[in-house]
Amino acid sequence: MQKIPATVITGFLGAGKTTMIRNMLMNADGRKIALIINEFGDLGVDGDVLKGCGAEACTEDDIIELNNGCICCTVADDFIPTMEKLLARDVRPDHIIIETSGLALPQPLVAAFNWPGIKTAVTVDGVITVVDSAAVAAGRFADDHDALDAQRVEDQGLDHESPIEELFEDQLIAADLIILNKADLLDAKGLQSVRDIVSAATSRKPRMIEARNGDVPASVLLGLGVGTESDIENRKSHHELEHEGAPHDHDHDEFESFVVELGAIDEQAAFIDQLKPLIDRHDILRLKGFAEIKGKPMRLVIQAVGSRIDSYFDRPWAPGETRGTRLVVIGLHDEMDDAAIISEIKGLG
């Protein structure tokens, strides 16, 4: 039997992975797709967004959510059993898509495809890394050693490399295709700067393409035919290189997430406008979820990366469905005042 191709889609928080997958499912060229989602946080926002898209290529039964933590840390406990169940189905999918958490290292996940029982049935068609071009252009994830050295002179607390920068680089190192998303937010000079930064972050030279709103044809994303699991030794992460030969846990303690729940929102525009300064004030990395808007029969999806907020109505509230507003807040562990953020968001409703 021919192996089932699997595509691993990775990228930092808010890069646009879910939007790209949603667009792809709506234009899957007749493929039957199984989707595995590794959510970060207690609310399955990405899964619900994709279930709400109504794509024939991927029904609700074909969407599997892994909420027990970062997929790269739970390969044996969560990912392997999930793959085995997919392969045991009477009707197997034509293609498997895996959306990793923004915190995940792709390398351990790709290596898992060499697991006995999976290697003979599934191959990694390719690893796709989605980049938030606007964030990179702003220098948030740039590896500027001169700037870091200058800052170290004044602040001894910077005498170590940022885990976020390492994670960003590791996701690029693993990539077979890099999507420079949100390209429409930059001019030609800005885009070239992003290309230079991304190229410098990996010695490998995967293909890079530009996109806006995650709009990339399925014919470009699927069918790469790389077989990445056979090349995993050439894509080692910082974590693997640092702890090579020694057992060590991959630690995400620097990140924290929590859920804020409140009732219906009076005014959609006013709520969004008030969220922006709140996000800046508390240095929130990512905010995502759903909101009930008074007088509206549909559910509002809210996706924020820094103070950039996208919102849209994705589907009507289902009969008997519990309505309300539920938001996941993600930030750095030592920099978020949970109680203050929860109180302020509830005050906006």
Buried (B, 14 or more C-beta within 10 A) or exposed (E): EEBBBBBBBBBBBBBBBBBBBBBBBBEBEEBBBBBBBBBBBEBBBBBBBBBBBEBEBBBEEBBBBBBEBBBBBBBEEBBBEBBEEBBEEEEBBBBBBBBBBBBBBBBBBBBBBEBEEBBEBBBBBBBBBBBBBBBBBBEBBBBEEEEBEEEEEEEEEBEEEEBBBBBBBBBBBBBBBBBBBBBEBBEEEBBEBBBEBBBEBBEEEBEBEBBBBBBBEBEBBBBBEBBBBBBBEEBBBBBBEEEEEEEEEBEBEBBBBBBBBBEBBEEBEEBBEBBBEBBEEBEBBBBBBBBBBEEBEBBBBBBBBBBBBBBEBBBEBEEEEEBBBBBBBBBBEEEBEBEEBBEBBEEBB
